[in-house]
Amino acid sequence: MADQKDLNDPLAIAMFSEIFMVDQLARARLAKALPKGMELSHFTVLNHLARANVDRTPAQLARSFHVTRGAMTNTIGRLEWAGYVHVRPDWDDARRKFVSISEAGRKARDAAFEAIAPIINDAVEAAGAERVRAALPVLRELRLAFDEPATPAESTSSRS
C-alpha cells in the first residue's frame, strides 16, 4: 500500500502538470491554425486514416482515440458531410460500416498539416531537437502505461 509521500510525489505532480499544460496550450494553438471549419478532432482522424491507409470501423476509430462511439460517429458524420471520408457498409456484416479517407480528405489533411507544421517545428527547435529526441522514450512509456486497461480501483473511482 502506498504511503502519503507516494501520493504527493512532487516529481510526478510537476511532470503531469507540465504535460497537461502543454496539451492544453498545444491544442489551443493548433486549433487556431487549422483551416477554417476544421476542428482538431477532424484533423486527427484524417491524419490517422491517411497514415494507416486502410479502412477502419467507427468502433476501431473510437477505441484508437479513446472516445465514445457516439462521439466518433459525430466526427465521422461531419467529415463525411465535408467530403473528407467515405463511409461504406461492410459487405460481410451489414450492421458494420467502414470509413476511409477520400482524396479531398487527403488534401484537407495535407493543408492542415502545412498550417500546423511551423508551430510544431518551432516548438521542437525551441526545446532543442536532441532534448526532444531524448524525451520521446519517456513519453512513449507513459503513453503505454496509460493505454493499458483501467484497474478495478480506477474504474470504480471514476464512476463515483
RODO-2510 file (C-alpha; in nm, 4 decimals, decimal comma):
residues 160
     n   res          X          Y          Z
     1     m     0,0000     0,0000     0,0000
     2     a     0,1314     0,3466    -0,0895
     3     d     0,2142     0,5850     0,1917
     4     q     0,1172     0,9543     0,1918
     5     k     0,4576     1,0564     0,0487
     6     d     0,3951     0,8425    -0,2610
     7     l     0,0553     1,0066    -0,3156
     8     n     0,2089     1,3547    -0,3182
     9     d     0,5281     1,2871    -0,5138
    10     p     0,6419     1,6351    -0,6255
    11     l     0,8210     1,4932    -0,9300
    12     a     0,5077     1,3158    -1,0542
    13     i     0,2904     1,6192    -0,9832
    14     a     0,5315     1,8556    -1,1605
    15     m     0,5683     1,6255    -1,4618
    16     f     0,1957     1,5737    -1,5126
    17     s     0,1211     1,9413    -1,4516
    18     e     0,3590     2,0213    -1,7372
    19     i     0,2133     1,7505    -1,9621
    20     f    -0,1428     1,8735    -1,9030
    21     m    -0,0463     2,2359    -1,9652
    22     v     0,1472     2,1508    -2,2824
    23     d    -0,1533     1,9508    -2,4050
    24     q    -0,3938     2,2374    -2,3374
    25     l    -0,1712     2,5063    -2,4909
    26     a    -0,0776     2,2951    -2,7944
    27     r    -0,4397     2,2042    -2,8677
    28     a    -0,5480     2,5682    -2,8459
    29     r    -0,2640     2,6899    -3,0669
    30     l    -0,3025     2,4175    -3,3275
    31     a    -0,6822     2,4530    -3,3383
    32     k    -0,6436     2,8233    -3,4238
    33     a    -0,4007     2,7437    -3,7070
    34     l    -0,6175     2,4800    -3,8745
    35     p    -0,8015     2,5735    -4,1938
    36     k    -1,1420     2,7349    -4,1442
    37     g    -1,4069     2,4817    -4,0482
    38     m    -1,1622     2,2075    -3,9490
    39     e    -1,1502     2,1034    -3,5864
    40     l    -0,8599     1,9304    -3,4178
    41     s    -1,0657     1,6104    -3,3879
    42     h    -1,1247     1,6176    -3,7648
    43     f    -0,7550     1,6601    -3,8347
    44     t    -0,6523     1,3785    -3,6007
    45     v    -0,8979     1,1345    -3,7601
    46     l    -0,7920     1,2333    -4,1117
    47     n    -0,4267     1,2037    -4,0146
    48     h    -0,4886     0,8593    -3,8625
    49     l    -0,6706     0,7354    -4,1739
    50     a    -0,4071     0,8818    -4,4077
    51     r    -0,1209     0,7205    -4,2177
    52     a    -0,2941     0,3833    -4,1703
    53     n    -0,4084     0,3762    -4,5336
    54     v    -0,6689     0,1089    -4,4549
    55     d    -1,0410     0,1255    -4,3869
    56     r    -1,1435     0,1392    -4,0207
    57     t    -1,4757     0,0817    -3,8498
    58     p    -1,6189     0,3617    -3,6364
    59     a    -1,5662     0,1365    -3,3325
    60     q    -1,1981     0,0884    -3,4193
    61     l    -1,1543     0,4633    -3,4561
    62     a    -1,3330     0,5272    -3,1268
    63     r    -1,1006     0,2828    -2,9496
    64     s    -0,7927     0,4365    -3,1127
    65     f    -0,8888     0,7826    -2,9892
    66     h    -1,0346     0,6727    -2,6550
    67     v    -1,3700     0,8362    -2,7231
    68     t    -1,7237     0,7010    -2,7236
    69     r    -1,8712     0,5522    -3,0391
    70     g    -2,1240     0,8357    -3,0358
    71     a    -1,8518     1,0999    -3,0350
    72     m    -1,6698     0,9241    -3,3183
    73     t    -1,9931     0,8830    -3,5162
    74     n    -2,0467     1,2591    -3,4846
    75     t    -1,6925     1,3333    -3,6071
    76     i    -1,7249     1,0859    -3,8941
    77     g    -2,0591     1,2401    -3,9920
    78     r    -1,9043     1,5864    -4,0119
    79     l    -1,6098     1,4545    -4,2117
    80     e    -1,8441     1,2711    -4,4479
    81     w    -2,0579     1,5819    -4,4937
    82     a    -1,7422     1,7772    -4,5845
    83     g    -1,6467     1,5063    -4,8359
    84     y    -1,3316     1,4124    -4,6439
    85     v    -1,4214     1,0481    -4,5781
    86     h    -1,6197     0,7731    -4,7451
    87     v    -1,8444     0,5554    -4,5309
    88     r    -1,9469     0,2250    -4,6813
    89     p    -2,1210    -0,0835    -4,5489
    90     d    -1,9302    -0,3981    -4,4610
    91     w    -2,0340    -0,6371    -4,7355
    92     d    -1,9960    -0,9340    -4,4972
    93     d    -2,1820    -0,7817    -4,1995
    94     a    -2,4482    -0,5234    -4,2839
    95     r    -2,4505    -0,3975    -3,9238
    96     r    -2,0975    -0,2659    -3,9625
    97     k    -1,9541     0,0240    -4,1649
    98     f    -1,6075     0,1080    -4,2860
    99     v    -1,4535     0,4539    -4,3058
   100     s    -1,1798     0,5557    -4,5488
   101     i    -1,0209     0,8869    -4,6314
   102     s    -1,1199     1,0467    -4,9621
   103     e    -0,8909     1,2355    -5,1986
   104     a    -1,0457     1,5601    -5,0706
   105     g    -0,9735     1,4387    -4,7171
   106     r    -0,6090     1,3786    -4,8022
   107     k    -0,5825     1,7287    -4,9468
   108     a    -0,7534     1,8789    -4,6404
   109     r    -0,5224     1,6825    -4,4087
   110     d    -0,2184     1,7978    -4,6060
   111     a    -0,3351     2,1624    -4,5941
   112     a    -0,3952     2,1343    -4,2197
   113     f    -0,0554     1,9774    -4,1682
   114     e     0,1100     2,2603    -4,3631
   115     a    -0,0679     2,5101    -4,1366
   116     i     0,0421     2,3478    -3,8103
   117     a     0,3881     2,2236    -3,9110
   118     p     0,5602     2,5581    -3,8450
   119     i     0,4136     2,5689    -3,4919
   120     i     0,5293     2,2153    -3,4166
   121     n     0,8710     2,2720    -3,5737
   122     d     0,9212     2,5971    -3,3802
   123     a     0,8352     2,4204    -3,0534
   124     v     1,0867     2,1423    -3,1216
   125     e     1,3501     2,3964    -3,2227
   126     a     1,2896     2,5994    -2,9048
   127     a     1,3273     2,2906    -2,6860
   128     g     1,6172     2,1513    -2,8883
   129     a     1,5934     1,8520    -3,1193
   130     e     1,8323     1,6395    -2,9123
   131     r     1,6388     1,7068    -2,5906
   132     v     1,3095     1,6219    -2,7636
   133     r     1,4645     1,3032    -2,9035
   134     a     1,5803     1,2105    -2,5510
   135     a     1,2317     1,2771    -2,4064
   136     l     1,0438     1,0627    -2,6598
   137     p     1,1180     0,7229    -2,4978
   138     v     0,9889     0,8509    -2,1635
   139     l     0,6742     0,9925    -2,3212
   140     r     0,6140     0,6658    -2,5090
   141     e     0,6459     0,4668    -2,1859
   142     l     0,3950     0,6962    -2,0174
   143     r     0,1553     0,6610    -2,3130
   144     l     0,1835     0,2837    -2,2989
   145     a     0,1224     0,2849    -1,9228
   146     f    -0,1967     0,4857    -1,9706
   147     d    -0,3056     0,2859    -2,2747
   148     e    -0,3472    -0,0280    -2,0629
   149     p    -0,6966    -0,1066    -1,9328
   150     a    -0,8001     0,0702    -1,6135
   151     t    -0,7549    -0,1148    -1,2874
   152     p    -1,0712    -0,2052    -1,0908
   153     a    -0,9935     0,0749    -0,8413
   154     e    -0,9716     0,3320    -1,1261
   155     s    -1,2943     0,2088    -1,2818
   156     t    -1,4778     0,2335    -0,9514
   157     s    -1,3408     0,5767    -0,8564
   158     s    -1,4238     0,7284    -1,1964
   159     r    -1,7920     0,6399    -1,1505
   160     s    -1,8312     0,7977    -0,8081
***
